[in-house]
Amino acid sequence: MKRILSVLTALLLVVATSCQKEPVTEPVTEKIVGQWHCTPAEMDVDIYVEFCIDGSFNLYQKVGEGRHRHYTGTWNAMSDILSGIYADGSEWGSSYKVSFSEPDTMILVSQNGSNETMTYTRETIPSDVKDGSIVVRSIFKSDILPML
């Protein structure tokens, strides 16, 4: 009788552990989708970026005074690495390791050797930024910061 109980207990343990579900984690691509804002304290720059579910992006970047410049293109996330291509075919200055410290805080660390870190918060892009931006059709590497 003890042997039967031991076997049944062992079987129950096997069944119970095999039925445990893996924790469900949201893929990084689903976390990235949305509108983000970054204002690094050490630079005079204001950045808004929108990552769309279809793999496109809208980047609004203002360096110093003046208006935001509007860049477009496509993005891709493989595992925790974010990369992209501007509409004119130019690659971003770097790919980025993506992490999230909170649901509404995204941290990008450049993978080009500089380890530059930018922190973005989930925030709707204001209409005055969108409507007042200068649309950029081709990219000159000197026109954009290396953070996207």
Steps between C-alpha positions, in 0.01 A plus 500: 500500500783740586663420169182580308464830686863588423451426131177701490666792678790492255257492207305794641822699538599427141157598370488815716843622389433422133179705515671811632481772241800705396460866593349688210727782389406757243735492199733799481344608168160542666655707778681726251189586297371844596612857540808593706676817616863562597664816631851410610624738770854513361393613150288780356276263308134400500400167343163342438473166325201292399549129436202371301372140507563472122876547555516864397620786717466878521787683667471867598831644611591856599859598574533839669252767393264479207257237381498124523617307195279209395672179384323181396602143429466145625607328820556143610553334837672163523503372856602814691686679218328788319621614157363708218532649156403853401268553203795584275660161571760621754543285806473648848834605646479199732279216607378514861459258785149558636388462858207625704537617859127563532215445255530860383880537504714365216880501516706483180872424516692547175686196370758693294761493777407832663244343739304825484185461708174680432190478717160543338165539673172403339338829400266614224672712237348848521317622190713817486812280467342296219342794319797735538775256405723522194466183291842356412507290184866398497741447784841652547675326787605838643134608526390236747619398839629145541210406723269395216 
